[in-house]
Amino acid sequence: MNTVPGNFGLLSPVAADPTRRQATDDAAVVESVLTAETAWVQVLEAAGLAPAGTAATVRGAAQGDTFDPAGIAAAAQGGGNPVIPIVARLRAQVSERDPRAAALVHASLTSQDVLDTALMLLAANAVSLIRVDMARAAAALARLARTHAGTLQPARTLTQHSLPSTFGLKAAQWFHGLAAAATRLDAVTFPAQFGGAAGTLAAGSVLAAKTGTDPFTLADAWAKELGLAAAPAPWHTNRTAVTALGDALAALTDTAGKTANDVLLLSRPEFGELAEPRAAGRGVSSAMPQKQNPVLSVLVRSAALAAPQHAAQLHLAAALSVDERPDGAWHTEWDALRTLLELAGGAAAALRELAEGLQVFPAAMRRNLEISGPLLLSEGVGAAVVPLLDTDGGGKARFQAVVDQALQAPPAQQGPEFARLLRAAVPRERLADDELDALLDPASYLGEGSRIIDRLFAAYPQWVPEGASHEQ
């Protein structure tokens, strides 16, 4: 039995993809810390605060397999964060190459500077992967919306048939949620952290003064070196950058969960309107060989159910930050943020595959629409028919009586009974047969569904693939 410690996602299958997991695992955290430390020395060298070649020495010492995440995690208990043992090992390895350079490792920084910056770097990298999947999923949903703009389907409110609609409009609303969440995530910034021991930049000021450099210039240069945003000031206990990212990730899992919920419902055999894409080994049951479980939707839903609690933890940590450096609240952010990144990444990947391969069955949608039949049109029919029945002010009551009587029939017969009763109630000289047939045609009462699709595409053009922007 393999007893090598590690978390591979065994109990979180939505986040278990090894390629994506590598962006957020412990090795990635260590690499991000080392990248931040190395970039800082590069900034010092560029500012004339470190001899030429110092950054290359530190960069070389940061390579290799001596930065073992398991060993660092054990050592981190001594100081309460992983930066302390990483810096100690980095300094030791730099010292073997150049003792003078070792003194410049982590110079004027504090552990929170480095870990906050490293986690922003890690998050930025993870979000860039998430964005690729979001873009593909949004494009696939847009294509579904356009392709099925005229595919009739019953709209369901409070679990019941309500009005005729189209699957294209449903897919467009899926697109709407994802595009809005993706746009929100795109607006998130990933700032570097630079405040020193107490957020005053005291040590940074002393260091910068040696060459007449402004410490804020060093901070901005560090952010630029790492590809992060420059912060106007230290944010040790101002956690809005973290909570904004967490909220955006949770919004993504929310909207992905909504899509998955709909697919789970409509892929039930008794509905039969949708089916997930098939893949070898996916959806199998350990006991029932005939089953084809909608696993992609299940995984997305699992992420959507888990993510809000982690986003809430980020807000709780932000609310309980005290003084100039947090005492425990900050520490609870780390795993919550990483887990959110993993859940959002897994949800985006599964949603992309689901959207790109979703099977749509228009005949089943039409069959289910016909269960309620003309009764689905009672809102629109009533608007047209009540005036025809209103000879003495009782038209509305007469129409409601027709509806109520139709509802007394068994469910499968209510629609035809409504049409029959309506025909009997309204004289032909007031409403010809072909006019009644037109009123009872579900395609005649779709509201502004097609225009809604157009407006959604116009609102989020960056997420609409070429060729799907306009009605075919």
C-alpha positions as CSV (number, residue, x, y, z in Angstrom):
1,M,0.0,0.0,0.0
2,N,1.3,3.5,-0.9
3,T,1.6,5.5,2.3
4,V,3.2,8.6,0.8
5,P,1.3,11.6,2.4
6,G,-0.6,13.8,0.0
7,N,-4.0,15.1,-0.9
8,F,-4.9,14.0,-4.4
9,G,-8.7,14.8,-4.3
10,L,-9.8,11.3,-3.4
11,L,-12.8,12.7,-1.5
12,S,-13.3,15.7,-3.7
13,P,-13.6,14.2,-7.2
14,V,-14.7,17.5,-8.8
15,A,-11.2,18.9,-8.0
16,A,-9.2,15.8,-8.6
17,D,-8.0,16.5,-12.1
18,P,-4.2,16.3,-11.7
19,T,-3.4,18.9,-14.3
20,R,-5.6,21.5,-12.7
21,R,-4.7,20.4,-9.2
22,Q,-1.1,21.1,-9.8
23,A,-1.9,24.8,-10.0
24,T,-3.0,24.9,-6.4
25,D,-1.4,22.0,-4.6
26,D,1.3,22.3,-1.8
27,A,4.1,22.2,-4.4
28,A,2.5,25.1,-6.2
29,V,2.3,27.0,-2.9
30,V,6.0,26.4,-2.3
31,E,6.8,27.4,-5.8
32,S,4.8,30.6,-5.5
33,V,6.6,31.5,-2.3
34,L,10.0,30.9,-3.9
35,T,9.0,32.9,-7.0
36,A,8.0,35.8,-4.7
37,E,11.2,35.7,-2.8
38,T,13.3,35.5,-5.9
39,A,11.4,38.3,-7.6
40,W,12.1,40.5,-4.6
41,V,15.8,40.0,-4.8
42,Q,15.6,40.8,-8.5
43,V,13.9,44.1,-7.6
44,L,16.6,44.9,-5.1
45,E,19.3,44.1,-7.6
46,A,17.6,46.4,-10.2
47,A,17.4,49.2,-7.6
48,G,21.1,48.9,-6.8
49,L,20.4,47.4,-3.4
50,A,22.0,44.1,-4.2
51,P,25.2,43.2,-6.2
52,A,24.8,42.2,-9.8
53,G,24.2,38.4,-10.0
54,T,22.5,38.1,-6.6
55,A,19.1,37.3,-8.1
56,A,20.6,34.6,-10.3
57,T,22.3,33.1,-7.3
58,V,19.0,33.1,-5.3
59,R,17.1,31.7,-8.3
60,G,19.5,28.9,-8.7
61,A,19.3,28.0,-5.0
62,A,15.5,28.0,-5.2
63,Q,15.6,25.0,-7.7
64,G,15.8,21.4,-6.8
65,D,14.0,18.9,-4.6
66,T,15.1,20.2,-1.2
67,F,11.9,22.2,-0.8
68,D,9.8,19.2,0.1
69,P,6.2,20.3,0.8
70,A,5.7,17.6,3.4
71,G,8.8,18.5,5.4
72,I,8.0,22.2,5.1
73,A,4.4,21.6,6.3
74,A,5.8,19.9,9.4
75,A,8.3,22.6,10.0
76,A,5.7,25.4,9.5
77,Q,4.0,24.4,12.8
78,G,6.9,26.0,14.6
79,G,6.2,29.5,13.3
80,G,2.6,29.2,12.2
81,N,3.1,29.7,8.5
82,P,5.1,28.0,5.7
83,V,7.1,31.0,4.7
84,I,9.4,30.8,7.7
85,P,10.8,27.3,6.9
86,I,11.0,28.0,3.2
87,V,13.0,31.2,3.8
88,A,15.3,29.3,6.2
89,R,16.0,26.6,3.7
90,L,16.4,29.2,0.9
91,R,18.9,31.2,2.9
92,A,20.9,28.2,3.8
93,Q,21.2,27.1,0.2
94,V,22.0,30.6,-1.0
95,S,24.6,30.9,1.7
96,E,26.4,27.8,0.3
97,R,26.8,29.7,-2.9
98,D,27.3,33.3,-1.7
99,P,27.0,34.2,2.0
100,R,26.5,37.9,1.2
101,A,23.6,37.1,-1.0
102,A,21.9,35.1,1.7
103,A,21.5,38.3,3.8
104,L,19.3,39.8,1.0
105,V,16.8,37.0,0.9
106,H,13.6,38.2,2.5
107,A,15.2,41.5,3.3
108,S,12.6,44.0,4.8
109,L,9.8,41.6,4.1
110,T,7.6,39.8,6.6
111,S,5.9,36.4,6.3
112,Q,2.5,37.8,5.5
113,D,4.0,40.0,2.7
114,V,5.3,36.9,1.1
115,L,2.4,34.5,1.7
116,D,-0.3,37.0,0.7
117,T,1.7,37.8,-2.5
118,A,2.4,34.1,-3.2
119,L,-1.3,33.2,-2.8
120,M,-2.3,36.1,-5.1
121,L,0.2,34.7,-7.6
122,L,-1.1,31.2,-7.2
123,A,-4.7,32.4,-7.5
124,A,-4.0,34.4,-10.6
125,N,-2.5,31.4,-12.3
126,A,-5.4,29.2,-11.3
127,V,-8.0,31.8,-12.4
128,S,-6.3,31.9,-15.8
129,L,-7.0,28.2,-16.2
130,I,-10.5,28.6,-15.0
131,R,-11.1,31.4,-17.5
132,V,-10.3,29.1,-20.4
133,D,-13.0,26.6,-19.4
134,M,-15.5,29.4,-18.7
135,A,-15.0,30.9,-22.1
136,R,-15.5,27.5,-23.8
137,A,-18.5,26.7,-21.7
138,A,-20.1,30.1,-22.4
139,A,-19.5,29.7,-26.1
140,A,-21.1,26.3,-26.1
141,L,-24.1,27.6,-24.2
142,A,-24.4,30.5,-26.6
143,R,-24.5,28.0,-29.5
144,L,-27.2,25.9,-27.8
145,A,-29.2,29.0,-27.2
146,R,-29.1,30.1,-30.8
147,T,-29.6,26.6,-32.2
148,H,-32.6,25.9,-30.1
149,A,-34.2,29.4,-30.1
150,G,-37.3,27.8,-31.6
151,T,-37.3,24.4,-29.8
152,L,-40.5,24.4,-27.7
153,Q,-40.3,23.3,-24.1
154,P,-42.5,23.9,-21.1
155,A,-41.3,26.5,-18.7
156,R,-41.5,25.3,-15.1
157,T,-42.2,27.5,-12.1
158,L,-42.4,26.1,-8.5
159,T,-41.9,22.7,-10.2
160,Q,-45.0,22.9,-12.3
161,H,-45.6,23.6,-16.0
162,S,-46.4,27.3,-16.4
163,L,-46.1,28.7,-19.9
164,P,-44.6,27.6,-23.3
165,S,-41.0,28.5,-23.7
166,T,-38.0,27.3,-25.6
167,F,-34.9,25.4,-24.7
168,G,-32.9,28.1,-26.4
169,L,-34.1,30.6,-23.8
170,K,-33.2,28.3,-21.0
171,A,-29.7,27.8,-22.5
172,A,-29.4,31.6,-22.9
173,Q,-30.2,32.1,-19.2
174,W,-27.5,29.5,-18.4
175,F,-25.2,31.6,-20.6
176,H,-26.4,34.8,-18.9
177,G,-25.4,33.5,-15.4
178,L,-22.0,32.2,-16.6
179,A,-21.1,35.3,-18.6
180,A,-22.0,37.6,-15.7
181,A,-19.9,35.5,-13.3
182,A,-17.0,35.3,-15.7
183,T,-17.1,39.1,-16.2
184,R,-17.1,39.5,-12.5
185,L,-14.1,37.2,-12.1
186,D,-12.3,39.1,-14.9
187,A,-12.7,42.3,-12.8
188,V,-10.9,40.8,-9.8
189,T,-7.4,42.2,-9.2
190,F,-4.5,40.3,-7.6
191,P,-2.4,42.7,-5.6
192,A,1.1,42.2,-4.2
193,Q,1.5,42.7,-0.5
194,F,4.3,44.8,0.9
195,G,4.1,46.2,4.4
196,G,6.9,44.9,6.6
197,A,6.5,43.7,10.1
198,A,3.6,46.0,11.1
199,G,2.4,47.4,7.9
200,T,4.4,50.6,8.2
201,L,7.2,49.9,5.7
202,A,9.7,50.8,8.3
203,A,12.3,48.3,7.3
204,G,11.6,48.9,3.6
205,S,12.2,52.6,4.1
206,V,15.5,52.0,5.7
207,L,16.5,49.7,2.9
208,A,15.3,52.0,0.1
209,A,17.1,55.0,1.7
210,K,20.5,53.4,1.0
211,T,20.1,54.4,-2.7
212,G,17.5,57.1,-2.3
213,T,14.8,54.9,-3.6
214,D,11.2,55.2,-2.5
215,P,9.8,52.0,-0.8
216,F,6.6,52.3,-2.7
217,T,8.6,52.2,-5.9
218,L,10.2,48.9,-4.7
219,A,6.7,47.6,-3.9
220,D,5.3,48.5,-7.3
221,A,8.4,47.0,-9.0
222,W,7.9,43.7,-7.1
223,A,4.3,43.6,-8.3
224,K,5.3,44.2,-11.8
225,E,8.0,41.6,-11.7
226,L,5.4,39.0,-10.6
227,G,2.7,40.2,-13.0
228,L,0.5,41.3,-10.1
229,A,-1.4,44.5,-9.4
230,A,0.4,47.2,-7.4
231,A,-1.4,48.0,-4.1
232,P,-1.8,51.6,-3.0
233,A,-0.9,50.6,0.6
234,P,-0.3,47.5,2.7
235,W,-3.4,45.4,3.2
236,H,-2.5,43.1,6.0
237,T,-5.8,43.5,7.8
238,N,-7.8,44.9,4.9
239,R,-8.9,41.6,3.2
240,T,-11.2,43.0,0.5
241,A,-8.9,41.6,-2.2
242,V,-9.4,38.1,-0.8
243,T,-13.1,38.4,-0.2
244,A,-13.7,39.9,-3.7
245,L,-11.9,36.9,-5.3
246,G,-13.8,34.5,-3.1
247,D,-17.1,36.0,-4.0
248,A,-16.3,35.9,-7.7
249,L,-15.4,32.2,-7.4
250,A,-18.5,31.4,-5.4
251,A,-20.6,33.2,-8.0
252,L,-19.1,31.0,-10.7
253,T,-20.0,27.8,-8.8
254,D,-23.5,29.2,-8.1
255,T,-24.3,29.7,-11.8
256,A,-22.6,26.4,-12.8
257,G,-24.8,24.7,-10.1
258,K,-27.9,26.2,-11.6
259,T,-27.1,24.7,-15.0
260,A,-26.3,21.4,-13.4
261,N,-29.5,21.3,-11.5
262,D,-31.5,21.8,-14.6
263,V,-29.6,19.1,-16.5
264,L,-30.1,16.7,-13.6
265,L,-33.8,17.3,-13.6
266,L,-34.3,17.2,-17.4
267,S,-32.1,14.1,-17.8
268,R,-34.3,12.0,-15.5
269,P,-35.8,9.2,-17.6
270,E,-39.4,10.4,-17.0
271,F,-38.4,13.8,-18.5
272,G,-35.9,12.6,-21.1
273,E,-35.2,16.1,-22.5
274,L,-31.5,16.2,-22.1
275,A,-28.6,13.8,-21.6
276,E,-25.0,14.3,-20.7
277,P,-22.2,13.5,-23.2
278,R,-21.0,9.9,-22.9
279,A,-17.5,8.9,-22.2
280,A,-15.9,5.6,-21.5
281,G,-16.1,4.7,-17.8
282,R,-18.2,7.7,-16.9
283,G,-21.6,7.5,-15.2
284,V,-21.2,3.8,-14.3
285,S,-22.8,2.3,-11.3
286,S,-21.0,-0.2,-9.0
287,A,-24.2,-2.3,-8.8
288,M,-26.5,-1.5,-11.7
289,P,-24.9,-2.0,-15.1
290,Q,-27.8,-0.4,-17.0
291,K,-27.4,3.0,-15.3
292,Q,-25.8,6.0,-16.9
293,N,-25.4,8.5,-14.1
294,P,-25.2,12.3,-15.0
295,V,-21.8,12.5,-13.3
296,L,-20.7,15.8,-14.7
297,S,-23.7,17.5,-13.4
298,V,-23.3,15.8,-10.0
299,L,-19.8,17.0,-9.7
300,V,-20.7,20.6,-10.7
301,R,-23.5,20.5,-8.1
302,S,-21.2,19.2,-5.4
303,A,-18.9,22.1,-6.0
304,A,-21.8,24.6,-6.0
305,L,-23.0,23.2,-2.6
306,A,-19.6,23.3,-1.0
307,A,-18.2,26.6,-2.3
308,P,-20.4,29.1,-0.3
309,Q,-19.1,27.9,3.0
310,H,-15.5,28.6,2.0
311,A,-16.4,32.0,0.7
312,A,-18.1,32.7,4.0
313,Q,-15.0,31.6,5.8
314,L,-13.0,34.3,3.9
315,H,-15.5,36.9,5.1
316,L,-15.4,35.6,8.6
317,A,-11.6,35.9,8.6
318,A,-11.8,39.4,7.2
319,A,-14.3,40.4,9.8
320,L,-12.2,39.0,12.6
321,S,-8.9,40.6,11.5
322,V,-7.4,42.6,14.4
323,D,-4.7,45.1,15.1
324,E,-2.0,45.4,12.3
325,R,-1.6,41.7,11.8
326,P,-4.2,39.0,12.3
327,D,-3.9,36.4,15.0
328,G,-5.5,33.3,13.5
329,A,-8.2,34.7,11.2
330,W,-5.6,35.2,8.4
331,H,-4.5,31.6,8.8
332,T,-8.0,30.3,8.1
333,E,-8.1,32.1,4.8
334,W,-5.3,30.0,3.2
335,D,-7.1,26.6,2.8
336,A,-10.5,28.2,2.3
337,L,-9.2,30.3,-0.7
338,R,-7.3,27.3,-2.2
339,T,-10.3,25.0,-1.8
340,L,-12.5,27.7,-3.5
341,L,-10.0,27.8,-6.4
342,E,-10.1,24.0,-6.7
343,L,-13.9,23.8,-6.6
344,A,-14.4,26.6,-9.1
345,G,-11.8,25.1,-11.4
346,G,-13.4,21.7,-11.2
347,A,-16.8,23.1,-11.7
348,A,-15.7,25.2,-14.7
349,A,-14.0,22.2,-16.4
350,A,-17.0,19.9,-15.8
351,L,-19.4,22.6,-17.0
352,R,-17.4,23.1,-20.2
353,E,-17.5,19.4,-21.0
354,L,-21.2,19.2,-20.2
355,A,-22.1,22.2,-22.3
356,E,-20.0,21.2,-25.3
357,G,-21.4,17.7,-25.4
358,L,-25.0,18.1,-24.1
359,Q,-27.5,16.0,-25.9
360,V,-30.9,17.7,-26.6
361,F,-34.1,15.9,-27.4
362,P,-36.6,18.3,-28.9
363,A,-39.3,15.5,-29.4
364,A,-39.3,14.8,-25.6
365,M,-39.6,18.5,-24.9
366,R,-42.6,18.7,-27.2
367,R,-44.1,15.6,-25.6
368,N,-43.8,17.0,-22.1
369,L,-45.2,20.3,-23.3
370,E,-48.3,18.5,-24.6
371,I,-48.9,17.0,-21.1
372,S,-50.4,20.3,-20.1
373,G,-51.3,21.2,-23.7
374,P,-53.5,24.2,-24.3
375,L,-53.8,24.9,-20.5
376,L,-50.3,26.3,-20.7
377,L,-51.8,29.1,-22.8
378,S,-54.6,30.1,-20.5
379,E,-52.9,33.4,-19.6
380,G,-52.8,34.5,-23.3
381,V,-56.0,32.8,-24.3
382,G,-57.8,34.5,-21.4
383,A,-56.6,37.9,-22.6
384,A,-58.2,37.3,-26.0
385,V,-61.3,35.4,-24.9
386,V,-62.5,37.2,-21.8
387,P,-63.8,40.2,-23.9
388,L,-65.6,37.8,-26.2
389,L,-67.4,36.3,-23.2
390,D,-68.0,39.6,-21.4
391,T,-71.6,40.4,-22.5
392,D,-72.6,41.4,-19.0
393,G,-69.4,41.9,-17.1
394,G,-68.9,38.3,-16.3
395,G,-66.4,37.3,-19.0
396,K,-63.6,36.8,-16.5
397,A,-65.6,34.5,-14.3
398,R,-66.9,32.5,-17.3
399,F,-63.4,31.9,-18.5
400,Q,-62.2,30.9,-15.1
401,A,-65.0,28.4,-14.9
402,V,-63.8,26.9,-18.1
403,V,-60.3,26.5,-16.7
404,D,-61.6,25.1,-13.4
405,Q,-63.7,22.6,-15.1
406,A,-60.8,21.5,-17.3
407,L,-58.7,20.9,-14.2
408,Q,-61.2,18.4,-12.9
409,A,-60.1,16.0,-15.7
410,P,-57.2,13.6,-15.3
411,P,-53.9,15.4,-16.0
412,A,-53.3,13.9,-19.4
413,Q,-56.8,15.0,-20.5
414,Q,-56.9,18.5,-19.1
415,G,-55.5,20.1,-22.2
416,P,-57.9,18.6,-24.7
417,E,-60.8,19.2,-22.2
418,F,-59.8,22.9,-22.0
419,A,-59.8,23.2,-25.7
420,R,-63.2,21.5,-26.0
421,L,-64.8,23.6,-23.2
422,L,-63.4,26.7,-24.7
423,R,-64.8,25.9,-28.1
424,A,-68.2,25.3,-26.5
425,A,-68.1,28.6,-24.6
426,V,-67.2,31.0,-27.4
427,P,-69.5,31.2,-30.4
428,R,-67.8,30.6,-33.7
429,E,-69.1,33.9,-35.1
430,R,-66.9,35.6,-32.4
431,L,-63.9,33.2,-32.7
432,A,-63.4,31.1,-35.8
433,D,-61.9,27.6,-35.5
434,D,-58.7,28.7,-37.2
435,E,-58.4,31.7,-34.8
436,L,-58.9,29.4,-31.8
437,D,-56.3,27.0,-33.1
438,A,-53.8,29.9,-33.5
439,L,-54.5,30.9,-29.9
440,L,-53.9,27.4,-28.7
441,D,-50.6,27.0,-30.6
442,P,-47.8,27.1,-28.0
443,A,-45.5,28.8,-30.5
444,S,-47.8,31.8,-30.5
445,Y,-47.2,32.6,-26.9
446,L,-43.4,32.7,-26.4
447,G,-43.2,36.4,-25.4
448,E,-39.9,38.1,-26.2
449,G,-37.8,34.9,-25.8
450,S,-35.9,35.4,-29.1
451,R,-35.2,39.1,-28.3
452,I,-34.1,38.2,-24.8
453,I,-31.4,35.9,-26.3
454,D,-30.3,38.7,-28.6
455,R,-30.1,41.2,-25.7
456,L,-28.1,38.7,-23.6
457,F,-25.6,38.2,-26.4
458,A,-25.4,42.0,-26.9
459,A,-24.7,42.5,-23.1
460,Y,-21.8,40.0,-23.1
461,P,-20.3,40.0,-26.6
462,Q,-16.9,38.9,-25.3
463,W,-18.3,35.5,-24.3
464,V,-20.3,34.9,-27.5
465,P,-18.6,32.8,-30.2
466,E,-18.4,34.1,-33.8
467,G,-21.5,33.1,-35.7
468,A,-23.8,32.9,-32.7
469,S,-24.3,36.6,-32.1
470,H,-27.2,37.0,-34.6
471,E,-30.1,34.8,-35.4
472,Q,-29.4,32.3,-38.1
